[in-house]
Amino acid sequence: MRAIPAPRVLPETRAYWQAADEGRLLVKRCTACGRHHHYPRDVCPFCWSDATEWTEARGQATVYSFSTMGEGEAAYTLAYVTLDEGPTMLTNLVDADPASWRIGQRVRVVFRASAGGPAVPMFAPA
Protein backbone atom coordinates (compact mmCIF):
# COMPACT_ATOMS: atom_id res chain seq x y z
CA MET A 1 0.00 0.00 0.00
CA ARG A 2 1.41 3.42 -0.93
CA ALA A 3 2.03 6.11 1.67
CA ILE A 4 -0.47 8.95 1.73
CA PRO A 5 1.24 12.35 2.02
CA ALA A 6 0.01 14.58 4.84
CA PRO A 7 -2.32 17.30 3.54
CA ARG A 8 -1.49 20.93 4.17
CA VAL A 9 -3.85 22.19 6.88
CA LEU A 10 -4.73 25.86 6.50
CA PRO A 11 -6.79 27.90 8.99
CA GLU A 12 -9.86 27.83 6.71
CA THR A 13 -9.67 24.03 6.29
CA ARG A 14 -8.76 23.07 9.88
CA ALA A 15 -12.34 21.99 10.75
CA TYR A 16 -12.46 19.81 7.60
CA TRP A 17 -9.29 17.92 8.55
CA GLN A 18 -10.27 17.63 12.23
CA ALA A 19 -13.59 16.08 11.17
CA ALA A 20 -11.74 13.69 8.82
CA ASP A 21 -9.66 12.54 11.80
CA GLU A 22 -12.99 11.78 13.54
CA GLY A 23 -14.32 9.83 10.53
CA ARG A 24 -16.67 12.57 9.34
CA LEU A 25 -16.78 14.25 5.91
CA LEU A 26 -17.60 17.96 5.94
CA VAL A 27 -18.56 20.20 3.02
CA LYS A 28 -19.24 23.90 2.98
CA ARG A 29 -22.77 25.18 2.38
CA CYS A 30 -23.57 28.75 1.41
CA THR A 31 -26.42 30.16 3.49
CA ALA A 32 -27.03 32.88 0.86
CA CYS A 33 -27.64 30.64 -2.18
CA GLY A 34 -28.03 27.27 -0.45
CA ARG A 35 -25.47 25.40 -2.54
CA HIS A 36 -22.83 23.03 -1.19
CA HIS A 37 -19.27 23.32 -2.43
CA HIS A 38 -15.92 21.57 -2.20
CA TYR A 39 -12.90 22.31 -1.88
CA PRO A 40 -13.65 24.05 1.44
CA ARG A 41 -13.26 27.80 1.28
CA ASP A 42 -14.76 30.74 3.11
CA VAL A 43 -16.33 32.35 0.04
CA CYS A 44 -19.03 30.63 -2.03
CA PRO A 45 -17.74 29.95 -5.57
CA PHE A 46 -21.28 30.31 -6.96
CA CYS A 47 -22.54 33.63 -5.54
CA TRP A 48 -19.37 35.02 -3.86
CA SER A 49 -21.07 35.31 -0.47
CA ASP A 50 -18.96 34.86 2.65
CA ALA A 51 -21.97 33.41 4.49
CA THR A 52 -20.83 29.77 4.51
CA GLU A 53 -21.14 27.04 7.11
CA TRP A 54 -19.80 23.52 7.62
CA THR A 55 -22.28 20.69 7.09
CA GLU A 56 -21.71 16.98 7.50
CA ALA A 57 -22.01 15.05 4.25
CA ARG A 58 -23.61 11.60 4.18
CA GLY A 59 -20.46 10.23 2.58
CA GLN A 60 -22.28 8.65 -0.35
CA ALA A 61 -21.23 9.48 -3.91
CA THR A 62 -21.17 8.42 -7.55
CA VAL A 63 -18.00 7.95 -9.60
CA TYR A 64 -17.91 10.68 -12.26
CA SER A 65 -14.49 9.88 -13.78
CA PHE A 66 -11.36 7.94 -12.82
CA SER A 67 -7.88 6.98 -13.94
CA THR A 68 -5.59 4.28 -12.59
CA MET A 69 -1.87 4.97 -12.42
CA GLY A 70 0.89 2.40 -12.03
CA GLU A 71 0.71 -1.38 -12.12
CA GLY A 72 0.39 -4.25 -9.67
CA GLU A 73 0.94 -3.34 -6.02
CA ALA A 74 1.93 0.22 -6.99
CA ALA A 75 -1.38 0.93 -8.77
CA TYR A 76 -3.69 3.59 -7.39
CA THR A 77 -6.86 5.15 -8.76
CA LEU A 78 -7.62 8.87 -8.78
CA ALA A 79 -11.22 9.89 -9.33
CA TYR A 80 -13.77 12.62 -9.36
CA VAL A 81 -16.81 11.58 -7.35
CA THR A 82 -20.05 13.54 -7.07
CA LEU A 83 -21.36 13.64 -3.52
CA ASP A 84 -25.09 13.18 -2.96
CA GLU A 85 -25.04 16.77 -1.62
CA GLY A 86 -23.95 18.03 -5.06
CA PRO A 87 -20.23 18.87 -5.07
CA THR A 88 -17.75 16.88 -7.13
CA MET A 89 -14.44 16.19 -5.39
CA LEU A 90 -11.07 14.79 -6.41
CA THR A 91 -10.21 11.69 -4.38
CA ASN A 92 -8.76 8.19 -4.45
CA LEU A 93 -10.77 5.01 -5.02
CA VAL A 94 -9.68 2.20 -2.69
CA ASP A 95 -10.55 -1.31 -1.50
CA ALA A 96 -11.23 -2.78 -4.95
CA ASP A 97 -9.34 -4.09 -7.96
CA PRO A 98 -8.59 -1.04 -10.16
CA ALA A 99 -10.02 -2.90 -13.17
CA SER A 100 -13.41 -3.19 -11.44
CA TRP A 101 -14.22 0.55 -11.22
CA ARG A 102 -17.02 1.92 -13.39
CA ILE A 103 -18.32 5.40 -14.12
CA GLY A 104 -21.67 5.74 -12.35
CA GLN A 105 -20.68 3.28 -9.61
CA ARG A 106 -21.90 4.10 -6.11
CA VAL A 107 -19.18 4.61 -3.50
CA ARG A 108 -18.92 5.52 0.19
CA VAL A 109 -16.36 7.54 2.09
CA VAL A 110 -13.61 5.83 4.09
CA PHE A 111 -10.71 7.50 5.84
CA ARG A 112 -7.03 6.59 5.48
CA ALA A 113 -4.17 7.67 7.72
CA SER A 114 -1.68 10.05 6.17
CA ALA A 115 2.06 10.26 6.83
CA GLY A 116 2.14 12.45 9.92
CA GLY A 117 -1.04 14.42 9.28
CA PRO A 118 -4.82 14.10 9.44
CA ALA A 119 -6.80 11.26 7.92
CA VAL A 120 -7.69 11.67 4.24
CA PRO A 121 -11.16 10.91 2.84
CA MET A 122 -11.17 8.35 0.04
CA PHE A 123 -13.97 6.28 -1.48
CA ALA A 124 -14.65 2.54 -1.56
CA PRO A 125 -17.43 0.52 -3.21
CA ALA A 126 -20.79 1.18 -1.55
C-alpha positions as CSV (number, residue, x, y, z in Angstrom):
1,M,0.0,0.0,0.0
2,R,1.4,3.4,-0.9
3,A,2.0,6.1,1.7
4,I,-0.5,9.0,1.7
5,P,1.2,12.3,2.0
6,A,0.0,14.6,4.8
7,P,-2.3,17.3,3.5
8,R,-1.5,20.9,4.2
9,V,-3.9,22.2,6.9
10,L,-4.7,25.9,6.5
11,P,-6.8,27.9,9.0
12,E,-9.9,27.8,6.7
13,T,-9.7,24.0,6.3
14,R,-8.8,23.1,9.9
15,A,-12.3,22.0,10.7
16,Y,-12.5,19.8,7.6
17,W,-9.3,17.9,8.6
18,Q,-10.3,17.6,12.2
19,A,-13.6,16.1,11.2
20,A,-11.7,13.7,8.8
21,D,-9.7,12.5,11.8
22,E,-13.0,11.8,13.5
23,G,-14.3,9.8,10.5
24,R,-16.7,12.6,9.3
25,L,-16.8,14.3,5.9
26,L,-17.6,18.0,5.9
27,V,-18.6,20.2,3.0
28,K,-19.2,23.9,3.0
29,R,-22.8,25.2,2.4
30,C,-23.6,28.7,1.4
31,T,-26.4,30.2,3.5
32,A,-27.0,32.9,0.9
33,C,-27.6,30.6,-2.2
34,G,-28.0,27.3,-0.4
35,R,-25.5,25.4,-2.5
36,H,-22.8,23.0,-1.2
37,H,-19.3,23.3,-2.4
38,H,-15.9,21.6,-2.2
39,Y,-12.9,22.3,-1.9
40,P,-13.7,24.1,1.4
41,R,-13.3,27.8,1.3
42,D,-14.8,30.7,3.1
43,V,-16.3,32.3,0.0
44,C,-19.0,30.6,-2.0
45,P,-17.7,29.9,-5.6
46,F,-21.3,30.3,-7.0
47,C,-22.5,33.6,-5.5
48,W,-19.4,35.0,-3.9
49,S,-21.1,35.3,-0.5
50,D,-19.0,34.9,2.6
51,A,-22.0,33.4,4.5
52,T,-20.8,29.8,4.5
53,E,-21.1,27.0,7.1
54,W,-19.8,23.5,7.6
55,T,-22.3,20.7,7.1
56,E,-21.7,17.0,7.5
57,A,-22.0,15.1,4.3
58,R,-23.6,11.6,4.2
59,G,-20.5,10.2,2.6
60,Q,-22.3,8.6,-0.4
61,A,-21.2,9.5,-3.9
62,T,-21.2,8.4,-7.5
63,V,-18.0,7.9,-9.6
64,Y,-17.9,10.7,-12.3
65,S,-14.5,9.9,-13.8
66,F,-11.4,7.9,-12.8
67,S,-7.9,7.0,-13.9
68,T,-5.6,4.3,-12.6
69,M,-1.9,5.0,-12.4
70,G,0.9,2.4,-12.0
71,E,0.7,-1.4,-12.1
72,G,0.4,-4.2,-9.7
73,E,0.9,-3.3,-6.0
74,A,1.9,0.2,-7.0
75,A,-1.4,0.9,-8.8
76,Y,-3.7,3.6,-7.4
77,T,-6.9,5.2,-8.8
78,L,-7.6,8.9,-8.8
79,A,-11.2,9.9,-9.3
80,Y,-13.8,12.6,-9.4
81,V,-16.8,11.6,-7.4
82,T,-20.0,13.5,-7.1
83,L,-21.4,13.6,-3.5
84,D,-25.1,13.2,-3.0
85,E,-25.0,16.8,-1.6
86,G,-23.9,18.0,-5.1
87,P,-20.2,18.9,-5.1
88,T,-17.8,16.9,-7.1
89,M,-14.4,16.2,-5.4
90,L,-11.1,14.8,-6.4
91,T,-10.2,11.7,-4.4
92,N,-8.8,8.2,-4.5
93,L,-10.8,5.0,-5.0
94,V,-9.7,2.2,-2.7
95,D,-10.5,-1.3,-1.5
96,A,-11.2,-2.8,-5.0
97,D,-9.3,-4.1,-8.0
98,P,-8.6,-1.0,-10.2
99,A,-10.0,-2.9,-13.2
100,S,-13.4,-3.2,-11.4
101,W,-14.2,0.5,-11.2
102,R,-17.0,1.9,-13.4
103,I,-18.3,5.4,-14.1
104,G,-21.7,5.7,-12.3
105,Q,-20.7,3.3,-9.6
106,R,-21.9,4.1,-6.1
107,V,-19.2,4.6,-3.5
108,R,-18.9,5.5,0.2
109,V,-16.4,7.5,2.1
110,V,-13.6,5.8,4.1
111,F,-10.7,7.5,5.8
112,R,-7.0,6.6,5.5
113,A,-4.2,7.7,7.7
114,S,-1.7,10.1,6.2
115,A,2.1,10.3,6.8
116,G,2.1,12.4,9.9
117,G,-1.0,14.4,9.3
118,P,-4.8,14.1,9.4
119,A,-6.8,11.3,7.9
120,V,-7.7,11.7,4.2
121,P,-11.2,10.9,2.8
122,M,-11.2,8.3,0.0
123,F,-14.0,6.3,-1.5
124,A,-14.6,2.5,-1.6
125,P,-17.4,0.5,-3.2
126,A,-20.8,1.2,-1.6
